[in-house]
Amino acid sequence: MKFALVTVAAGWLCAAPAAAAEKVTVFAAASLKNALDAINAEWQTQGGGEAVASYAASSALAKQIEAGAPADIFISADLAWMNYVAEKKLIKEGTRSDLLGNTIVLIAPKDIAKPIDIARDLDLAGLLGDGRLAMGAVDSVPAGKYGKEALQSLGLWPSVESKIAGAESVRAALALVSRGEAPYGIVYKTDAAADPGVAIIGTFPEDSHKPIIYPVAILADAPNAAAAAYLDFLKSRKTRPFFEREGFIVLN
């Protein structure tokens, strides 16, 4: 009996470091970086273990998940790409919920920024001149899709369609404006707040595009058993200040 107890104890001690080394992997929309980095640090501080995030456009992340990339949690910047993953039976049933909301804005480099009213009579093409309007790729990146929809709704799309600088993610579009490579850009309010090199010069009317919703879910093949606890933490009141500080609207 003593030998059996020693064997079990030794086995537990050997397994403990491996379990401790496990980390929750989150595939998250690029616009979440600032808030989620802080939340992941807080998760670890409170004893939850390590959590790491891979940031990219929701479209790119959904395709990676479809290709079998190992991850525990997916946070999309729109419903469409979460639906895409769900239709392929790649999320765990009963774990999906709407986590956050956001707003899209027009930005300019801070040193030349002047407030404007975004409406049907806006001469956006005239403002751009020979410059480009930086946006996420309008056929795939959620921020780009929301931006195109808003421009179409306001009747501005035909005049600027040929002036779009499509970027691989909303953060890439933000960088184009911050570096002065594009005079204007359409990004989320939260992204604009994260970069001191840009300023918000106008906010798109809420009724000019579909509601901006960030859904979250555990992936069907999540390798880490801690994913459920992490998701509970992510949706708890403890994380609300981290999201709200960046300008997100907490939905749950």
N, C-alpha and C positions, 0 to 999 in steps of 0.2 A: 504493500500500500504506500509506504514511504517513497519507494522508487517511482510509483505511478504519479504521486503528487509532484515530485521533483521534475519528472518528465513534462508534465503539463505546465508547470511553472516556467520551465526553461523554454518550452514552445511559445508561451505567451510573451516572454521577454524577447524572443527572437522576432516575433511578429510585430511587436509594438513599434519599433523604429520604422518598419515598412508602412504601417498604417499611418504613423505620424507624418511620413513623407508624402502621403497622398495630398493632392491639392485640387481644389475646385477650379475647373477651367470654364471661363465664360466667353462666349462669342457675342460681342456687343457692338451695336451701331457706333460709328466713329464719334458721333456727337456726344456720347456718354462718357468720354474719357476722363474728364476732370472730376465729375461726380463719382464715377465708379472706382477710380483709383483711390479716392479718399475713403469710400465705403469699404473697399477690400482691405485697406490698411486697418480700419476700425474693426472689421470682422476678425482679423488676425490678433489685434490687441485684446479683444474680448475672448480669446481662446478658441476661435472657430477654426484655426488652422490657416493654411495659405490659400489664397484665391488669386488667380491670375486671369487677366482679360486679354483677348485678342480683338483688336479694333479694326474695323473696315466698313465699307458700305454693306448694308443689310443684304443686298443682292449677292455680293461676293461671299459673304458668310453663309448664306443659304445654299449656295452652290457647293461650298466646301463641306457643309454638313451632308448634303446629298452624296458627295463623293466619299464619305466615310471618315471625315476628319474627327478625331476624338475630342469631344467637348461635353460638358455637363449641362450648361444653361445657354439658351439663346435669347437675346433681347434684340428685337427688330425695331427699326424706326418707323415702320408702317405695318398695317394689317396684311397687306398683300404678300409680303415675303414670309411672314409667319404662316399664312394660309398655304403658301407653296410647300413649306416644310411639313405642315400638318397633313396635307393631302397625300403626301408620300409616306405617311405613317411614321414620321421620324421624331415626333414629340410624344412624351408620356401622357396618356389620357388623364384628364382631370387636373393637370398642373398649369394649364394656360390661363392667364388673366391679363387685363389691361393695366399696365403699371404707371405710365406717365403720359402727359400731354406736352405740346410745345407750340411755338409760333414761328412763322417765317418772316424775315425782315430783309430790307435792302440795306446794304452796307457800302461804305466807301473808306479809303485810307483816311485815318484820323485827321491828318494835316490839311485835307481839302474837303472834309465832310461838311455839307450844308443840308439842314432838314428839308424834306419835300413831302408833299401830300400824294400818297399813292392812290390814284383814281383813274377813271377812264380817259381823262384829258391830259394825263401825264405824257410828255414827249420824252419817253425813255430812250428812244433811238437817238434823239438829238443830244441828250445828255451824254450818251456813250461816244458820239462822234466816231472817230476811227478806232475807238477802244472796244473791248469785249466785256460781255456780262458773264462773270464767273458763276457757275452753278454746278451742282452735281449732275452727272450724266442724266439727261431728262427721260430716258427710256428705262432706267434701271435703279438709279440711286434715289431713295425716297425723297430727300430734300429737293432734288432736281425735278422729280415728278410733281411734288406739291407746287414748286415754283412755276413750272410750265402751266399747270392747271390754273393757277392764280392769274398768270399773264393772259391766258386764253379767256378766262372769265371777264377780265377787264378790257379785252379787245386790244391788248398790247403785243400779243405774241407775233403776229405777222410782221410787225416793224422791227423786231429784234431777233427773229429766228436765225438769221444769217450772222448774227453778232455774238452767238453763244460760245463761251469757252467751257466745254463740258469737262468735268473733273471726275476722278475715280471715286471720290467720296466728298462729303460736305466739308471735312477738314481740309482737303486739298483745294477746294474752291475758296475757302477762307484764306488759305495761305497765298493764293494768287493776288487777292486784294491787299492783304497785309504787306506783301512785298512790293506792291505798286505795279504789278504786272497786269492788273485789270483795274479800271477805275471804279467799277461797281460789281457787286455780287449779291446773290440771294442765298442766305444761309438761315439756320435756326437762330433764334434769339439767344439761346444758350451758347452757341459757338461764338457769336459776336462778343458776348460778355467775357469769353475766355481769352480773347486776344486784344491786348492794349493798343495794337497797331491799327485797329479799325474802329469805326463808329457806326451806330445804327442811324440811318437818315430817314427811314420810313418803315412802317409796319403794314403788311398786307392785310386787308379786311378778312375777318374770319370766314365770312360767307363766300369768299372768292375761291376757296379750295375745301377739300374734304377735311374733317377734323384730323389733326395730327396725333396719332396714338401709337405708343410704344408697348407692344405686347411682350410678355415674357413666358417662358415655359422650360421645363426640364426635358432634355432630349431622351428619346426612347432608349438609346444605348449608353446613357450616362455612366461612365466608369466609376464614379465616386459616390459612395453611399451618403456622403455629407451634402450632396446637392440639394436634398429636400430641406435640410436645416438652413443652408445658405439662402435658398429661395424665401423661406420664412423670414429670415433676417432682412433680406432685401425689401420685403413688403411690410416690414414692421415700422413703427413710429420712430425707431432709432435712426433710420436712414432718411427720414423726411427732410431734416435740415440740410443734409448734404445735397439732395436734389434741388430743394427750393433755393439754396444759395446760388446755384448755377442758373436759376431761372426756369426750371422744369415745373410743370403742374402735376402734383401727385394725385393719382386717380383712385387709389384704394385706401 
